[in-house]
Amino acid sequence: MKTIRRLIHREALSAVTFVTVGFLALFFFFDLVDELRWVGRAGAEGYQLSHALLFVVLSIPSHLYELLPITVLIGTIFVMARLAQSSEFTIMRTSGMGPWRALRTLVTLGGVFVLLTFAVGDYLAPLTDRTAQLIKVRYLGKLTTGATGAWLKERQDNHSFAVNVRALTPNGGMLDVRIFEFDDKGRLASQTRAASGQFGSDGAWALTNVQRSRFEHRNATDDKGEARVEHLDTPSLQWPTRISADMVAASLLKPDRMATLDLFQFIRHLNANGQSAQKYEIEFWRKVFYPLSCLVMVVLALPFAYLHFRSGGIAGYVFGGVMAGISFFLLNNVFGYAGNLQNWSPMLTAAAPGLIYSVLSLAAFGWLVLRR
């Protein structure tokens, strides 16, 4: 049995590697074509072809994380179908490999892919993606998202602060910082605007070119009372805060490009300050469940070894595996968007695609393997 297990593992690893390299080459080409639009563009003269190539190469781990469950399914289906077509799997069955032993063999292989997917998604991909973004910031000028940048919220004593950072600079600074302070009654107490800022080592932000307006309400018991406005122009200001550079970067980057621990800490910050964390909670649970989908994929591929193939019929089943992998990827995204819009439970939203495919794989295993 050890020899048979090594044979299946070796063939599956080779097939999955081949399929993964093919998909990554395709994504590399598409990303490079998309990135060429920035080369030599007005306002981005320093962004050269070498920088575009480096950016695309550093984006490969993120694509690898997204593709691994799909390529595991396609590669394993190809191996199982080929073994069935050549009658090698029939010989394995007569040698004592029953359905449960075959399932255990593939689940062991799936566990290896689970660990690989987790390592790539939680350690390698966030590191390379952040490096790629820094390259763009260095040569394109700034890192921002949308038209308004990043919005964060913080509570200090009885006051709350709404903070807006328009963009990050290549040296780790901030551009166009706006801070809105509200008192315990929800009234605007002050408004601060700075042209730029730096993250201090002591937890305070060093703001420069500051314009600050303070609002002193004359009637403390009446929310509609008049306010006295005091303007202050100063070249610099130290603003104490617990908002770190990682939190601002997390608001500017997509949540799927963050590590699981960073997502968890950012969710705690949002919840502590009364902000909606639905999108980040869904992505956190997707980070938890997504590597486990490799186990589901190898179980889904096992019934193909029990089918009877005619000459040349293997291509149709491999195509079916491709379609199943693509449908899983699409279903995973659809549930993420729908859960965020409909305010579904983040854990169930993230786990639903894997549960659906688990039911399908177990049903196929029970019908094709155990009953037939």
PEJOPE-V933050 format. One record per backbone hydrogen bond with DSSP energy under -1.0 kcal/mol. CO is the residue of the C=O (numbers start at 1). NH is the residue of the N-H. E is the energy in kcal/mol with one decimal. If there is no record, write none. Layout:
{{CO:NH:E} {CO:NH:E}}
This chain:
{{1:5:-2.7} {2:6:-2.2} {3:7:-2.1} {4:8:-2.5} {5:9:-2.5} {6:10:-2.7} {7:11:-2.5} {8:12:-2.6} {9:13:-2.6} {10:14:-2.1} {11:15:-2.3} {12:16:-2.9} {13:17:-2.3} {14:18:-2.2} {15:19:-2.5} {16:20:-2.6} {17:21:-2.5} {18:22:-2.0} {19:23:-2.3} {20:24:-2.7} {21:25:-2.3} {22:26:-1.6} {23:27:-2.5} {24:28:-2.6} {25:29:-1.9} {26:30:-2.1} {27:31:-2.9} {28:32:-2.2} {29:33:-2.3} {30:34:-2.2} {31:35:-2.2} {32:36:-1.5} {35:38:-1.7} {38:41:-1.5} {41:44:-2.7} {44:47:-1.7} {47:40:-1.5} {48:52:-2.0} {49:53:-2.6} {50:54:-2.2} {51:55:-2.5} {52:56:-2.3} {53:57:-2.4} {54:58:-2.3} {57:60:-1.3} {59:63:-1.5} {60:64:-2.7} {61:65:-2.2} {62:66:-1.7} {63:67:-2.3} {64:68:-1.9} {67:71:-2.9} {68:72:-2.6} {69:73:-1.7} {70:74:-2.4} {71:75:-2.8} {72:76:-2.2} {73:77:-2.4} {74:78:-2.2} {75:79:-2.0} {76:80:-2.7} {77:81:-2.8} {78:82:-2.3} {79:83:-2.4} {80:84:-1.8} {81:85:-2.4} {82:86:-2.1} {83:88:-1.2} {83:89:-1.9} {87:91:-1.6} {88:92:-2.0} {89:93:-2.2} {90:94:-2.1} {91:95:-1.1} {92:97:-2.1} {93:96:-1.4} {96:98:-1.2} {98:102:-2.4} {99:103:-2.4} {100:104:-2.4} {101:105:-2.0} {102:106:-2.0} {103:107:-2.5} {104:108:-2.0} {105:109:-1.6} {106:110:-2.8} {107:111:-2.1} {108:112:-1.2} {109:113:-1.5} {110:114:-2.1} {111:115:-2.1} {112:116:-2.1} {113:117:-2.7} {114:118:-2.4} {115:119:-2.4} {116:120:-2.5} {117:121:-2.6} {118:122:-2.3} {119:123:-1.7} {119:124:-1.7} {120:125:-3.5} {123:127:-1.2} {124:128:-2.6} {125:129:-2.6} {126:130:-2.0} {127:131:-1.9} {128:132:-2.4} {129:133:-2.3} {130:134:-2.1} {131:135:-1.8} {132:136:-1.8} {133:137:-2.6} {134:138:-2.5} {135:139:-1.7} {136:140:-3.0} {137:141:-1.6} {143:168:-2.3} {145:149:-1.3} {150:165:-2.4} {152:163:-3.1} {154:161:-3.2} {156:159:-2.4} {159:156:-2.9} {160:182:-2.9} {161:154:-2.3} {162:180:-2.8} {163:152:-2.8} {164:178:-2.7} {165:150:-2.9} {167:175:-2.4} {168:143:-2.3} {169:172:-1.8} {173:169:-2.2} {174:197:-1.6} {175:166:-1.3} {175:167:-1.1} {176:166:-1.3} {177:194:-2.9} {178:164:-3.0} {179:192:-2.9} {180:162:-2.6} {181:189:-3.3} {181:190:-1.4} {182:160:-2.0} {183:186:-1.9} {187:183:-2.5} {189:215:-3.2} {190:181:-2.8} {191:213:-2.9} {192:179:-2.9} {193:211:-2.8} {194:177:-2.2} {195:176:-2.5} {196:208:-2.2} {197:174:-2.8} {198:206:-2.4} {200:203:-1.1} {203:241:-1.4} {204:200:-1.9} {205:239:-2.5} {206:198:-1.6} {207:237:-2.1} {208:195:-1.1} {208:196:-1.2} {210:234:-2.1} {211:193:-2.5} {212:232:-2.7} {213:191:-2.7} {214:230:-2.5} {216:228:-2.7} {222:225:-1.7} {226:218:-2.7} {228:216:-2.6} {230:214:-2.9} {232:212:-3.2} {234:210:-2.5} {235:209:-2.2} {237:207:-3.2} {239:205:-2.8} {244:248:-1.7} {245:249:-2.5} {246:250:-2.2} {247:251:-1.5} {248:252:-1.3} {249:253:-2.2} {254:257:-1.8} {255:258:-1.5} {259:263:-2.4} {260:264:-2.3} {261:265:-2.3} {262:266:-2.2} {263:267:-2.5} {264:268:-2.0} {265:269:-1.8} {266:270:-2.2} {267:271:-2.7} {268:272:-2.3} {269:273:-1.1} {270:275:-3.0} {271:274:-1.3} {277:281:-2.8} {278:282:-2.3} {279:283:-1.8} {280:284:-2.2} {281:285:-2.2} {282:286:-2.0} {283:287:-2.1} {284:288:-1.3} {285:289:-2.6} {286:290:-2.7} {290:293:-1.4} {291:294:-1.6} {292:295:-1.1} {292:296:-1.1} {293:297:-2.1} {294:298:-1.8} {295:299:-1.7} {296:300:-2.1} {297:301:-1.4} {298:302:-1.0} {301:304:-1.2} {302:305:-2.2} {303:306:-1.5} {310:313:-2.1} {314:318:-2.0} {315:319:-2.3} {316:320:-1.9} {317:321:-1.9} {318:322:-2.1} {319:323:-2.3} {320:324:-2.3} {321:325:-2.4} {322:326:-2.4} {323:327:-2.5} {324:328:-1.9} {325:329:-1.9} {326:330:-2.5} {327:331:-2.8} {328:332:-2.3} {329:333:-1.7} {330:334:-2.8} {331:335:-2.5} {332:336:-1.4} {333:337:-2.4} {334:338:-2.8} {335:339:-2.5} {336:340:-1.5} {337:341:-2.1} {338:342:-3.0} {339:344:-1.7} {345:349:-2.7} {346:350:-2.2} {347:351:-1.9} {348:352:-1.8} {351:355:-2.4} {352:356:-2.6} {353:357:-2.2} {354:358:-1.8} {355:359:-2.3} {356:360:-2.0} {357:361:-2.5} {358:362:-2.5} {359:363:-2.4} {360:364:-2.4} {361:365:-2.3} {362:366:-2.6} {363:367:-2.3} {364:368:-2.5} {365:369:-1.4} {365:370:-1.6} {366:371:-1.8}}
